[in-house]
């Protein structure tokens, strides 16, 4: 049970007594050697959480729940939107499969500190591979299953894996896409050579195993089981590359101890989930949400995790929530917009067990949140975090007895414990600016960056003083600590010396009932420096399409003519990354 009643009491405890706060939070985790120090500054200036304490993340996610009598509880529930397959794996079954595959990896020469690259869609075997690496102290590097050869080769050379694991195919919709050609192309161009490749054979499209190089996943699962290896808290658990929307993809390193503590606390404090509850994230396991809340946080907390392969339809999400008594649903604004589009063919959702819905990954406008609240008749909130942080920078805290003000519900919330945001304005007297976070960051955030074969301090994220982490997001902070997001720093438009966020304009455009999605970017303007241009995707089922004049008039009425929106370009689809984020940079060259 959480020891605080209000947000203020919780946040102030973390702010004024951080050592006591985090050592108390660490009691949610099972340690071999318990921590006596919460945070220690490293010789390179970065920081370690719970230094010299020892634990094993896989033991915390699997074995200890069996020891506590939860072996027959479902640990993972998997649904494939492509093949319609389903699997339910209990904690006891998961332990057997993970321990066996960990033994199989060990038979291939994988040990503590070695890297294993996993290029698979969201499957039970993907989670097993991740947990097996954690069990023996190997560092997993999960990448998007749909990468072509060159992208895969880049990541192979970046992390130099001892073993690569793939599925025989992934899917685009319901069409199987063989994975072996991309792997072979990548290995033909990459300078690094793995010692072995492991392939999960799928019925839709099997792969031929090359002698010596390739091994069958299911056969390796039958190996002699490996016991969990005790690791230092600061030892790396995984490397995860950023999406590359802010430059070249960066290898974010996550530690074992701080990661486990932060995620265990967040499940209770933010999501209001306890042992035995069912948590459902629609994220691909290759993304940070899939890592944090598809696998590790639910399992460390003794919950049941529902994971899906492919884009789930509204009816599929509803069916899974109903069938498995999902308490908390975590999805994206993009997925929510698709659900809104499909929902006109369905009655309102009646899901008694569902308590709340969270969205993250990009901005969710209030119109979308209000629709979701009306459709599901549940609380629906946005929260803000990054691949680098691994969990919420700001959120809404459903584990606390005292509910937050309704006025906060349409924004991204207030800082999670240990996050201390501040605003750096580019112009004197401005209340908005880039959001920076005071160091040290709380546990669970990046332990460093993988660079040139070693873990380095994340200097690319530090301000010139070295005291702040730069989020590269712009916003405002109110007196009650509520944070308002304006968008990425490079998405802020400077019109005749005045700054306006593209998000502010998008919010107004998105409120039009015929708009499915929109994005606003800055174009050069000889007279005013920059001018906004809006790209609008119209709802295909809308009764009537909006005109450019109507959208411009709406923006002028709410913000003012000084914004200078004159150009509205209608498009069928907005360009997105494979994780579903709108890539505004691609609009600039369209």
Buried (B, 14 or more C-beta within 10 A) or exposed (E): EBEBEBBBEBBBBBBEEBEEBBBBBBEBBBBEEBBEBBBEEEEEEBBBBBBBBBBBBBBBBBBBBBEEEBBEBBBBBBBBBBBEBEBBBBBBBBBBBBBBBBBBBBBBEBEEEBBBBBBBBBBBBBBBBBBBBBBBBBBBBBBBBBBEBEBBBBBBBBBBBBBBBBBBBBBEEEEBBBBBEBBEBBBEBBEBEBEBBBBBBBEBBEBEBEEEEBBBBBEBBEBEBBBBBBBBBBBBBBBBBBBEBBEEBBBBBBBBBBBBBBBBBBBBBBBBBBBEBBBBBBBBBBBBBBBBBBBBBBBBBBBBBBBBBBBBBBBBBBEBBBEBEBBBBBBBBBBBBBBBBBBEEEEEBEBEEBBBBBBBBBBBBBBBBBBBBEBBEBBBBBBBBBBBBBBBBBBBBBBBEEEBEEEBBBBBBBBBBBBBBEBEBEEEEEEBBBBBBEBBBBBBBBBBBBBEEEBBBBEBBBEEEEEBBBBBBBBBBEEEBBBBBBBBBEBBBBBEEBBBBBBBBBBBBBBBEBBBBBBBBBEEBEEBBBBBBBBBBBBEEBEEEBEBEEBBEBBBEEBEEEBBBEEBEBBEEBBBBBBBBBBBEBBEEE
